[in-house]
Amino acid sequence: MKEYKLPALCRMTVTQLSAMLEAKEITSVEIVAACLQAIELRNDEIHAFLEVFAEDALASAAASDERRKEGKPLSSLDGVPIAIKDNIVIRGKICSCASKMLESFTSPYDATVITKIKAAGMPILGRVNMDEFAMGSTTERSAFGATKNPWNTAHVPGGSSGGSAAAVAAGMTPAALGTDTGGSIRQPASFCGVVGVKPAYGAVSRYGAVAFASSLDQIGPIAKTVEDSALIMQIIAGHDIHDATSDQALAQDYTANIDQGSMKGITIGMPKECFGEGLSPEVDAAIKAAANHMQTMGAVIKEVSIPDFPYALSAYYVISSAEASSNLARFDGIRYGYRAQAYEDLDELYRKSRQEAFGMEVKRRILLGTFALSSGYQDQFYLKAQQVRELLRYEIGEVLEECDFILTPVTPTTAYKLGEKSSDPMEMYLGDIYSVPANIAGLPAISMPCGMSADGLPIGMSLMGAKDALPRMLAIGAAYERAQNVNENLHPYDSVEGSDAK
């Protein structure tokens, strides 16, 4: 790892920066300038940002400072910067989904979450890297180069929101938005030692998020602490008429009790299906140690069973690939995006445009999804996967009748080495075994740090709850953070001596 010195402001959390702005101890321009300096120092090595909006971010920060001077901030986070995953559209900016197919596509509109971010006065630092069309678990499957883990650049940051997690962990941004279809927020958060939140399906509008699997996709925050994530959720969540799946019943207050959470009287279930073969001993030990800590804080820990938990992975890859096959049909070389230069007829234009512009993993999932939906196989594969989905929803619901939350690992291991899983897709898919059930069931789940491996890589744990349980889950997660000081030493840049002043 190269030696570098980060500006002191880059070590601050969203919560701290918000308080300092409110107290007029710093300005938004100073925060954004510090983030831009960190990006300049680190991005060549980490490759988290695909594009930096330096001029726009500084202008937005200056406008925020003027509002603060007048005593008219737009929100508590007015002036706190954020980074955006490259599959969430921003008006007038490229949204490539890390694919050659969309490398020159400029969005004519803002996603709903971007509208909310701008309305809150948060400067947008830029767009960050991802696995192409959010299909992958390592952020190596980007058409524009792999992102690396800030803790050890010989390892992956996870995916598909690897750019978001790496940027936060490396101090380039205090927070970022990602998307989660089968663990794509929580897994990179775990690998990078930060907090990732996958809201309940319908809690955050998907309008303006380029679709991978429409019944599974969800936008959520990645930040340094649970409290930071709650503050971001307060900004981006809410009902949206532009999204037919937006759920008015999930209009909640995510910050009201964030500093008052208590483990006393909380029952946490640990599915026995999640603690066995395939789980790294270090991850197993870290999760169980976290459970013991929760017990000392007053929680009741009990073993539970979700018999079909292991089958969620197979159902997920059938359903998500089928939906991807349908969603990605729009990228045909005709209306927008990449178009092949040499072709004989319309059929060849379709074929060559998709062949030349889509990466191997995207092609693999399109083929898998098309096969699962094809005549003679739809009932055998797609219908069966939907039946497993309903069964899993029922089984998880039964457990949540007797438990407040479900505690599991986020991933079976710590971050893989670069290239370790590239040649074996099945091995890579198995890394999602603990994360996909929350998407299958449409439930909220969070990933938060709970330890470190012997070789210095972060380990994360996952909490999952009922559809309306995220505010309470965040409060409990924040209480655990405070009690265990789990974030005190989780900074991959602290091994470097000294830091610049703000």
C-alpha atoms as one frame of an Amber mdcrd trajectory, in Angstrom:
protein
   0.000   0.000   0.000   1.329   3.416  -0.957   2.004   5.931   1.775  -0.229
   8.992   1.801  -1.683  11.526   4.221  -5.398  12.177   4.223  -6.916  15.499
   5.226  -8.277  15.235   8.757 -11.818  15.979   7.571 -11.803  12.764   5.559
 -11.734  10.783   8.809 -14.973  12.374   9.994 -18.369  10.708   9.879 -21.480
  12.208   8.332 -22.790  12.824  11.846 -19.634  14.680  12.878 -19.505  16.765
   9.705 -23.176  17.709  10.075 -22.575  18.872  13.654 -19.455  20.840  12.675
 -21.324  22.562   9.849 -24.171  23.420  12.215 -21.673  24.879  14.712 -19.946
  26.783  11.879 -16.625  25.145  12.757 -16.034  24.225   9.113 -17.496  24.999
   5.710 -18.858  22.696   3.065 -16.228  23.980   0.647 -13.530  22.804   3.061
 -15.118  19.351   3.310 -15.486  18.965  -0.450 -11.937  20.229  -1.029 -10.645
  17.645   1.463 -12.572  14.862  -0.293 -11.229  15.964  -3.676  -7.710  15.913
  -2.234  -8.273  12.368  -0.920  -9.595  11.291  -4.317  -6.518  12.735  -5.992
  -4.274  10.916  -3.512  -6.001   7.554  -3.556  -8.087   7.032  -6.660  -5.259
   6.002  -8.988  -4.529   3.127  -6.632  -8.080   2.201  -5.542  -9.978   3.160
  -8.736 -13.235   3.836  -6.909 -14.319   6.922  -8.881 -15.052   6.700 -12.601
 -15.725  10.433 -12.844 -15.258  13.269 -10.357 -17.633  16.246 -10.474 -15.122
  18.633  -8.862 -16.454  21.897 -10.277 -20.103  21.049  -9.633 -19.383  19.756
  -6.119 -17.467  22.901  -5.136 -20.219  25.122  -6.561 -22.847  23.158  -4.638
 -20.727  23.419  -1.488 -20.369  27.196  -1.892 -24.150  27.520  -2.264 -24.590
  25.439   0.878 -22.226  27.703   2.815 -24.259  30.730   1.762 -27.432  29.070
   3.041 -25.720  28.262   6.328 -24.635  31.897   6.685 -28.221  32.985   6.203
 -29.448  30.397   8.687 -31.467  28.604   6.001 -29.942  25.124   5.538 -32.039
  22.786   3.406 -31.498  19.863   5.784 -29.216  18.660   8.581 -26.935  17.261
   5.875 -26.806  20.443   3.786 -23.167  20.673   2.686 -22.186  17.064   3.463
 -20.925  15.447   0.219 -21.832  12.038  -1.170 -20.798   9.752  -4.046 -23.203
   7.933  -6.372 -23.006   4.431  -7.842 -22.791   4.529 -11.624 -26.210   2.931
 -12.211 -28.189   5.790 -10.625 -28.916   8.522 -13.155 -27.952  12.170 -12.644
 -29.255  14.767 -15.070 -26.599  15.916 -17.533 -24.089  13.273 -16.375 -22.974
   9.994 -17.905 -24.508   6.890 -16.365 -22.579   3.969 -17.827 -23.417   1.123
 -15.415 -19.666   0.394 -15.835 -20.467  -0.983 -19.278 -19.256  -0.280 -22.770
 -22.930  -0.433 -23.741 -23.644   2.901 -21.978 -20.205   4.521 -21.814 -21.479
   7.659 -23.607 -25.063   7.754 -22.303 -25.931  11.086 -20.673 -29.059  11.055
 -18.532 -31.803  13.583 -19.337 -33.280  13.380 -15.822 -32.482  12.803 -12.145
 -33.326   9.630 -10.256 -35.718  10.294  -7.370 -32.941   9.695  -4.838 -30.799
  12.270  -6.663 -33.653  14.778  -6.559 -33.830  14.193  -2.803 -30.044  14.451
  -2.363 -29.996  17.758  -4.227 -33.038  19.023  -2.291 -31.133  18.262   0.913
 -28.183  20.371  -0.298 -25.680  17.521  -0.453 -22.863  18.073  -3.001 -22.331
  15.106  -5.328 -18.627  14.245  -5.616 -18.929  11.957  -8.628 -19.942   8.539
  -9.888 -18.239   5.433  -8.559 -17.303   2.094 -10.077 -19.334  -1.115  -9.986
 -19.662  -4.515 -11.590 -21.164  -4.106 -15.040 -24.945  -3.638 -14.760 -24.553
  -4.601 -11.066 -23.819  -8.216 -12.000 -20.942  -9.404  -9.862 -19.495  -9.617
  -6.372 -16.000  -8.191  -6.785 -16.144  -4.989  -8.915 -13.686  -6.698 -11.232
 -16.382  -6.953 -13.902 -16.372  -3.278 -14.768 -15.605  -2.352 -18.372 -13.400
   0.425 -16.997 -11.114  -1.544 -14.690 -11.331  -3.199 -11.287 -11.683  -1.381
  -7.975  -9.370  -2.489  -5.157  -9.905  -2.906  -1.432  -8.429   0.007   0.582
  -7.383  -2.360   3.374  -5.250  -4.434   1.028  -5.091  -3.564  -2.650  -4.319
  -7.180  -3.549  -7.942  -7.924  -2.580 -11.327  -7.019  -4.058 -13.684  -4.541
  -2.366 -16.717  -6.731  -3.064 -19.520  -5.870  -5.425 -21.424  -4.807  -7.185
 -21.284  -1.559  -5.161 -17.541  -1.972  -4.639 -16.730   1.548  -5.755 -19.161
   2.987  -3.191 -17.761   0.915  -0.311 -14.118   1.458  -1.268 -14.603   5.213
  -1.606 -16.101   5.445   1.890 -13.517   3.136   3.467 -10.621   5.030   1.849
 -11.841   8.393   3.129 -12.686   9.771  -0.328 -16.303  10.452   0.647 -18.180
  10.325   3.965 -21.036   8.380   2.345 -22.203   6.881  -0.934 -25.300   5.414
  -2.512 -25.306   1.867  -3.821 -27.837  -0.644  -5.076 -28.546  -4.076  -3.646
 -30.115  -6.862  -5.731 -28.669  -9.858  -3.877 -26.212  -8.324  -1.407 -24.516
  -5.685  -3.543 -24.525  -3.070  -0.765 -23.958  -5.338   2.227 -21.221  -7.592
   0.847 -18.844  -4.775  -0.207 -19.618  -2.969   3.042 -18.527  -6.113   4.892
 -15.374  -6.513   2.795 -14.416  -2.857   3.296 -15.250  -2.477   6.990 -18.084
   0.036   6.598 -21.863  -0.008   7.109 -24.282  -0.925   4.321 -28.066  -0.747
   4.465 -30.457  -2.605   2.173 -33.893  -1.081   2.887 -37.127  -3.025   2.612
 -38.401  -3.349  -0.942 -40.472  -0.241  -1.658 -38.931   1.962   1.040 -36.679
   3.868  -1.380 -37.766   4.760  -4.902 -36.112   2.811  -7.721 -37.037   5.476
 -10.269 -33.812   6.336 -12.065 -31.880   3.258 -10.982 -31.003   1.271 -14.107
 -32.876  -2.000 -13.656 -31.130  -5.333 -13.152 -33.871  -7.417 -11.486 -36.893
  -5.242 -10.814 -38.451  -7.345  -8.040 -35.158  -7.422  -6.117 -33.302  -4.122
  -6.748 -33.124  -1.563  -3.953 -31.107   1.639  -3.427 -29.459   2.205  -0.060
 -26.623   4.011   1.736 -23.048   2.998   2.518 -21.392   4.993   5.300 -18.896
   4.770   8.157 -21.439   4.237  10.943 -24.982   3.018  11.460 -26.047   6.499
  12.586 -24.642   7.972   9.367 -26.663   5.430   7.381 -29.819   6.409   9.252
 -29.239  10.068   8.383 -28.879   9.202   4.690 -31.971   6.977   4.804 -33.924
   9.909   6.244 -33.045  11.877   3.104 -33.582   9.259   0.366 -36.536   7.188
   1.650 -40.207   7.893   1.103 -43.116   7.248  -1.218 -42.703   8.156  -4.883
 -45.462   8.333  -7.488 -42.887   7.582 -10.197 -42.284   4.090  -8.776 -45.255
   1.717  -8.823 -43.571  -0.490  -6.206 -42.989   2.384  -3.776 -44.723   1.555
  -0.487 -46.496   4.373   1.351 -46.689   2.193   4.480 -42.883   2.328   4.742
 -42.733   6.115   5.165 -40.819   6.029   8.461 -38.567   8.144  10.674 -35.120
   6.529  10.616 -33.393   8.892  13.059 -35.919   9.545  15.848 -34.504   6.916
  18.237 -31.084   6.352  16.704 -29.259   7.355  19.908 -31.655   5.552  22.246
 -31.432   1.959  21.075 -31.100  -0.781  23.667 -30.523  -4.524  23.422 -32.580
  -5.178  26.548 -35.541  -7.380  25.745 -34.456  -7.904  22.132 -34.582 -11.480
  20.817 -32.105 -12.316  18.067 -32.296 -15.550  16.110 -29.267 -17.267  14.599
 -30.296 -19.733  11.863 -28.427 -23.002  12.292 -28.333 -23.338   8.486 -25.934
 -20.353   8.367 -23.260 -21.739  10.670 -21.769 -24.840   9.162 -19.879 -26.088
   6.164 -18.426 -23.402   3.932 -18.212 -20.702   6.602 -14.704 -19.471   7.396
 -13.718 -20.232  11.018 -12.650 -16.607  11.481 -15.999 -15.269  10.253 -17.864
 -17.855  12.349 -15.939 -16.814  15.460 -16.461 -13.097  14.829 -20.240 -13.453
  14.387 -20.571 -15.581  17.499 -18.424 -13.134  19.472 -20.748 -10.335  18.324
 -23.738 -12.402  19.469 -22.089 -12.822  22.879 -21.560  -9.060  23.087 -25.235
  -8.514  22.300 -26.134 -10.992  25.008 -24.090  -9.089  27.584 -25.976  -5.968
  26.492 -29.284  -7.632  27.337 -30.333  -9.412  24.158 -31.686 -12.944  24.113
 -29.814 -15.062  21.562 -31.493 -18.226  20.330 -30.859 -20.801  17.636 -33.572
 -20.914  14.992 -34.128 -22.816  11.788 -34.956 -21.585   8.278 -34.880 -24.922
   6.413 -34.969 -23.458   2.911 -32.358 -20.755   3.567 -29.730 -22.640   1.505
 -32.078 -22.834  -1.493 -32.527 -19.068  -1.675 -29.330 -18.763  -3.710 -30.556
 -21.014  -6.520 -33.938 -19.288  -6.602 -32.241 -15.893  -6.648 -30.058 -16.637
  -9.647 -33.006 -17.978 -11.642 -35.295 -15.029 -10.797 -32.666 -12.299 -11.114
 -31.305 -13.658 -14.386 -34.805 -13.990 -15.837 -35.589 -10.393 -14.941 -32.201
  -9.247 -16.253 -32.877 -10.983 -19.553 -36.064  -8.947 -19.878 -34.697  -5.630
 -18.560 -31.553  -5.647 -20.675 -33.465  -6.339 -23.882 -33.795  -2.551 -24.236
 -30.063  -2.279 -24.988 -30.288  -3.284 -28.631 -28.131  -0.739 -30.486 -31.192
   1.059 -31.856 -32.488   3.672 -29.434 -29.467   4.592 -27.324 -26.199   3.148
 -26.117 -23.532   1.328 -28.087 -24.176   0.476 -31.752 -22.045  -1.870 -33.842
 -20.417  -0.150 -36.801 -20.497  -2.980 -39.348 -23.630  -5.054 -39.956 -25.606
  -6.494 -42.857 -29.153  -6.345 -41.534 -31.221  -5.535 -38.446 -30.737  -8.954
 -36.881 -26.969  -8.667 -37.178 -27.082  -5.140 -35.719 -28.826  -6.480 -32.621
 -26.468  -9.417 -32.334 -23.208  -7.573 -32.865 -24.134  -4.555 -30.701 -24.895
  -6.782 -27.724 -21.996  -9.128 -28.395 -19.463  -6.288 -28.589 -20.787  -4.102
 -25.749 -21.817  -6.557 -23.014 -19.206  -8.221 -20.824 -19.005 -11.959 -20.218
 -20.873 -11.978 -16.891 -23.757  -9.945 -18.300 -23.997 -12.284 -21.285 -23.928
 -15.297 -18.968 -26.872 -14.034 -16.923 -28.885 -12.994 -19.963 -28.454 -16.482
 -21.412 -29.332 -18.120 -18.107 -32.429 -15.941 -17.736 -33.561 -16.457 -21.318
 -33.198 -20.225 -20.902 -35.181 -20.182 -17.646 -38.027 -18.340 -19.373 -37.979
 -20.352 -22.589 -40.818 -22.593 -23.706 -40.763 -25.920 -21.917 -38.492 -24.713
 -19.103 -40.410 -21.809 -17.524 -42.408 -24.023 -15.164 -39.398 -26.205 -14.421
 -37.121 -23.336 -13.423 -38.766 -19.918 -13.080 -42.008 -21.116 -11.487 -40.105
 -23.377  -9.076 -37.855 -20.456  -8.092 -40.909 -18.312  -7.340 -42.335 -21.131
  -5.217 -39.083 -21.289  -3.242 -39.332 -17.519  -2.842 -42.779 -17.762  -1.272
 -41.713 -20.633   0.965 -38.700 -18.688   2.156 -40.830 -15.613   2.876 -43.087
 -17.797   4.995 -40.222 -19.430   6.900 -38.458 -16.137   7.618 -41.785 -14.634
   8.668 -42.313 -17.504  11.107 -38.902 -16.852  12.692 -39.586 -13.115  12.923
 -42.777 -13.896  14.818 -40.632 -15.181  17.697 -37.499 -13.043  17.141 -37.013
  -9.334  16.628 -34.061  -9.788  14.254 -32.056 -12.482  12.503 -28.256 -12.470
  12.835 -26.123 -14.082  10.119 -22.755 -13.649   8.453 -22.753 -11.317   5.452
 -20.350 -13.509   3.484 -18.673 -16.879   4.096 -15.157 -15.354   3.981 -13.311
 -12.076   4.067 -12.441 -10.235   0.835 -11.126 -12.443  -1.960  -7.829 -11.816
  -3.669  -8.035 -10.084  -7.025  -8.671 -12.680  -9.720  -9.360 -15.448  -7.202
 -12.995 -15.994  -8.261 -12.854 -14.690 -11.830 -12.438 -18.060 -13.497 -15.114
 -19.834 -11.431 -18.523 -18.104 -11.550 -20.184 -20.758  -9.388 -17.643 -20.194
  -6.627 -18.319 -16.457  -6.824 -22.093 -16.978  -6.709 -21.766 -19.036  -3.515
 -20.441 -15.925  -1.780 -24.000 -14.514  -1.896 -25.539 -17.383   0.058 -26.212
 -15.349   3.231 -27.231 -12.085   1.587 -29.824 -13.050  -1.049 -32.659 -14.106
   1.342 -33.311 -10.478   2.355 -33.835  -9.555  -1.303 -35.898 -12.658  -2.036
 -38.174 -11.808   0.895 -38.123  -8.004   0.341 -36.911  -7.379   3.907 -34.487
  -4.776   5.303 -30.988  -5.871   6.286 -27.828  -4.120   7.405 -24.173  -5.066
   7.291 -21.908  -3.675   9.982 -18.340  -4.394  11.080 -17.811  -6.890  13.881
 -14.119  -7.781  13.717 -10.923  -8.256  11.761  -9.252 -11.335  10.340  -5.715
 -12.374  11.232  -4.481 -10.915   7.944  -6.061  -7.528   8.596  -9.280  -7.697
   6.580 -12.672  -6.579   7.947 -15.439  -8.996   8.913 -19.091  -7.958   8.799
 -22.277  -9.261  10.363 -25.833  -8.949   9.083 -29.059  -8.127  10.864 -32.361
  -8.730   9.075 -35.831  -7.835  10.308 -39.485  -7.520   9.402 -40.490  -5.192
   6.589 -41.123  -2.213   8.874 -38.267  -2.939  11.298 -35.427  -0.889   9.792
 -35.656   2.161  12.125 -35.510  -0.112  15.165 -32.751  -2.207  13.587 -30.660
   0.904  12.965 -31.131   2.001  16.571 -30.008  -1.430  17.797 -27.042  -1.418
  15.409 -26.012   2.030  16.620 -26.217   0.852  20.244 -23.949  -2.096  19.433
 -21.491   0.247  17.694 -21.325   2.565  20.686 -20.905  -0.255  23.178 -18.188
  -2.087  21.260 -16.430   0.866  19.622 -16.300  -1.260  16.486 -15.519   1.714
  14.280 -12.748   3.172  16.406  -9.996   1.221  14.684 -11.611   0.503  11.361
  -9.727   2.922   9.128  -7.409   1.566   6.433  -5.531   4.869   6.385  -4.672
   5.050  10.100  -1.470   3.057   9.654   0.003   6.056   7.817   1.759   8.449
  10.119   0.268  11.882  10.495  -2.465  13.705   8.626  -2.911  17.098   7.056
  -4.931  19.753   8.778  -8.292  20.526   7.290
